[in-house]
Amino acid sequence: MAHSFLLAILLSVSCVWTVSACGVEKESSGKEGAKAKITFKGGDGSSREKAIVILGAKNETRGVAAEYAWLKKHHSKWKVAQQSLIMKKGKKYDVLTCVLPDGQKKEVWFDISDFFGKF
């Protein structure tokens, strides 16, 4: 069951980021072939209907890294306790169940349809 909660409002719903081994950095150059641009769109992740849509990941490894990088950037003190794959209405979602510093649990929904199954 999805928990109702508020997440911090994204500065921009369609920010472009690159995912590196050490986290997320803003895209600083338009050089072709440097790093794949991963775009976060959609909602705040508080439910399936408001899932954070990840676009541009070349494979599952980079896509999942983008999920964790987004979480680290927006909720650095939250710890992931569980990750679940949900398939609903033709879309694929990763649901990260996080534990907040006060012990509460919150879910963050990511629409991973764009990269799911790419290796």
C-alpha positions as CSV (number, residue, x, y, z in Angstrom):
1,M,0.0,0.0,0.0
2,A,1.4,3.4,-0.9
3,H,1.9,5.8,1.9
4,S,0.7,9.4,1.5
5,F,3.5,11.9,2.2
6,L,5.0,15.1,0.9
7,L,8.4,15.3,-0.7
8,A,10.4,18.4,-1.3
9,I,9.4,20.2,-4.5
10,L,11.9,19.6,-7.3
11,L,13.6,22.8,-8.4
12,S,12.9,21.7,-12.0
13,V,10.8,18.8,-13.1
14,S,12.9,18.2,-16.1
15,C,16.5,18.8,-14.9
16,V,19.2,17.0,-16.9
17,W,21.8,15.2,-14.9
18,T,24.6,12.8,-15.6
19,V,25.2,9.8,-13.4
20,S,28.7,9.0,-12.5
21,A,30.3,6.4,-10.2
22,C,30.4,8.9,-7.4
23,G,26.9,10.4,-7.7
24,V,25.1,13.0,-9.8
25,E,26.6,16.1,-11.4
26,K,24.8,18.8,-13.4
27,E,25.5,18.4,-17.1
28,S,28.1,21.1,-17.8
29,S,28.8,20.7,-21.5
30,G,27.0,19.8,-24.7
31,K,29.7,17.5,-25.9
32,E,28.3,14.5,-27.8
33,G,29.3,11.2,-26.4
34,A,30.6,12.5,-23.1
35,K,28.1,10.9,-20.7
36,A,24.5,9.8,-21.3
37,K,22.0,12.5,-20.2
38,I,19.5,11.2,-17.7
39,T,16.4,13.2,-17.3
40,F,14.0,13.2,-14.3
41,K,10.4,14.2,-15.1
42,G,7.0,13.6,-13.7
43,G,6.0,14.1,-10.1
44,D,7.5,14.0,-6.6
45,G,7.6,10.2,-6.3
46,S,5.0,10.0,-3.5
47,S,2.7,7.6,-5.4
48,R,2.4,5.6,-8.6
49,E,0.5,8.5,-10.2
50,K,3.2,10.9,-9.2
51,A,6.2,8.7,-10.0
52,I,9.5,10.2,-11.0
53,V,10.1,9.3,-14.6
54,I,13.7,8.4,-15.5
55,L,14.6,8.9,-19.2
56,G,17.8,8.4,-21.0
57,A,19.5,5.7,-19.0
58,K,21.2,3.3,-21.4
59,N,20.7,0.3,-19.2
60,E,19.4,-0.9,-15.9
61,T,22.6,-0.4,-14.1
62,R,22.7,3.3,-15.0
63,G,19.0,3.7,-14.4
64,V,19.1,2.3,-10.9
65,A,22.2,4.4,-10.1
66,A,20.1,7.4,-11.2
67,E,17.3,6.4,-8.7
68,Y,19.8,6.3,-5.8
69,A,21.5,9.5,-7.0
70,W,18.1,11.3,-7.1
71,L,17.3,10.1,-3.6
72,K,20.7,11.1,-2.3
73,K,20.3,14.6,-3.8
74,H,16.8,15.2,-2.6
75,H,16.7,13.2,0.7
76,S,20.3,12.6,1.8
77,K,19.4,11.4,5.2
78,W,16.9,8.7,4.1
79,K,18.2,5.1,4.0
80,V,16.8,2.6,1.5
81,A,15.4,-0.4,3.4
82,Q,13.8,-2.2,0.4
83,Q,13.4,-2.0,-3.3
84,S,10.5,-3.5,-5.1
85,L,9.6,-3.9,-8.8
86,I,5.9,-3.2,-9.6
87,M,4.3,-3.7,-13.0
88,K,1.0,-1.9,-13.5
89,K,-0.9,-0.8,-16.6
90,G,2.0,-1.6,-19.0
91,K,4.5,0.4,-17.0
92,K,7.4,-0.7,-14.7
93,Y,8.1,1.0,-11.4
94,D,10.8,0.7,-8.8
95,V,9.5,1.5,-5.3
96,L,12.2,2.4,-2.8
97,T,11.0,2.0,0.8
98,C,13.1,4.5,2.8
99,V,13.6,4.9,6.5
100,L,13.7,8.5,7.7
101,P,16.0,9.6,10.6
102,D,13.0,9.5,13.0
103,G,12.2,5.9,12.0
104,Q,9.2,6.6,9.7
105,K,9.0,4.7,6.5
106,K,8.2,6.4,3.2
107,E,8.0,5.1,-0.4
108,V,9.5,6.8,-3.4
109,W,8.1,5.7,-6.8
110,F,10.3,5.7,-10.0
111,D,8.8,5.0,-13.4
112,I,11.6,2.8,-15.0
113,S,9.8,1.8,-18.2
114,D,12.3,3.6,-20.4
115,F,15.3,1.5,-19.2
116,F,13.8,-1.6,-17.7
117,G,15.2,-4.7,-19.5
118,K,18.1,-3.0,-21.1
119,F,21.5,-4.6,-20.3
